[in-house]
Amino acid sequence: MYIGNITQYKKHDKIEKVAVYKDEHINVIMLNLPNGEELKPHISPVDAFFVVQQGEVEFTLEGEVFHLKQGDVFHFKARQVHALKAKSDFSMLIVK
């Protein structure tokens, strides 16, 4: 089944979360952050895996800071506190 091309979901004029695909087992989201924007500390109710599609981000997980760039992959467990700050126009594909 063809779903589409993820480049159509990349936009950087504002913080945006776009549903790419969802069914009863999986949720795929494109998150876009313009340079300098951030998501304050929050939690996810489920484990998450993401792939950085574009740009660079400072990703903080439980107080530890990771500097991630295009091509990096990352996984974290449910209910871990995390935050993001874009160091350039940034996009990542999140799988939950």
C-alpha positions as CSV (number, residue, x, y, z in Angstrom):
1,M,0.0,0.0,0.0
2,Y,1.4,3.4,-1.0
3,I,0.9,6.1,1.7
4,G,2.8,9.0,0.2
5,N,6.1,10.8,0.2
6,I,7.2,12.3,3.6
7,T,8.7,15.4,2.0
8,Q,5.1,16.6,1.5
9,Y,4.8,16.8,5.3
10,K,7.9,19.0,5.9
11,K,7.0,22.6,6.7
12,H,8.8,25.0,8.9
13,D,6.7,28.1,9.2
14,K,5.4,26.9,12.6
15,I,5.6,24.0,15.1
16,E,3.5,21.3,13.5
17,K,2.7,17.6,14.1
18,V,1.2,15.9,11.1
19,A,-0.3,12.4,11.1
20,V,1.4,10.4,8.4
21,Y,-0.2,7.0,9.1
22,K,-2.3,5.5,11.9
23,D,-4.0,2.2,12.5
24,E,-4.9,0.1,15.6
25,H,-1.2,-0.9,16.0
26,I,1.0,2.0,15.0
27,N,1.0,5.8,14.9
28,V,3.4,7.6,12.6
29,I,3.8,11.4,12.9
30,M,6.0,14.0,11.3
31,L,7.1,16.7,13.7
32,N,8.4,20.0,12.3
33,L,10.1,22.7,14.4
34,P,11.4,25.9,12.9
35,N,14.9,27.0,14.0
36,G,14.9,28.1,17.6
37,E,11.5,26.7,18.5
38,E,11.2,24.2,21.3
39,L,8.8,21.7,22.9
40,K,8.8,22.0,26.7
41,P,9.3,18.9,28.9
42,H,6.5,16.4,28.4
43,I,5.9,12.6,28.4
44,S,4.6,10.1,25.9
45,P,2.2,7.4,27.2
46,V,3.9,4.8,24.9
47,D,7.4,3.9,23.8
48,A,8.6,6.0,20.8
49,F,11.1,5.6,18.1
50,F,12.1,8.5,15.8
51,V,14.3,9.2,12.8
52,V,15.7,12.7,12.2
53,Q,14.7,13.7,8.7
54,Q,16.2,17.2,8.5
55,G,18.2,19.6,10.6
56,E,19.6,19.4,14.1
57,V,17.9,19.3,17.5
58,E,18.9,19.3,21.1
59,F,16.9,16.4,22.6
60,T,16.8,16.2,26.4
61,L,15.7,12.9,27.9
62,E,15.5,12.6,31.7
63,G,18.0,15.5,32.0
64,E,20.6,14.0,29.6
65,V,21.2,16.1,26.5
66,F,21.6,14.6,23.0
67,H,22.6,16.6,19.9
68,L,20.9,14.8,17.0
69,K,21.2,15.5,13.3
70,Q,19.8,14.2,10.0
71,G,19.9,10.5,9.8
72,D,20.1,9.8,13.6
73,V,17.6,7.4,15.1
74,F,16.5,7.4,18.7
75,H,14.3,5.3,21.0
76,F,12.9,6.0,24.4
77,K,10.5,4.4,26.8
78,A,7.0,5.5,27.8
79,R,6.6,8.1,30.6
80,Q,10.2,9.4,30.3
81,V,10.4,13.2,30.5
82,H,11.8,14.7,27.3
83,A,12.1,18.1,25.5
84,L,13.3,19.4,22.2
85,K,15.0,22.6,20.9
86,A,15.6,23.0,17.2
87,K,19.1,24.2,16.3
88,S,18.0,24.6,12.6
89,D,14.7,24.0,10.7
90,F,14.0,20.5,12.0
91,S,11.8,17.5,11.0
92,M,11.6,14.0,12.5
93,L,9.4,11.0,11.8
94,I,8.0,9.5,15.0
95,V,6.7,6.0,15.3
96,K,4.7,5.0,18.4
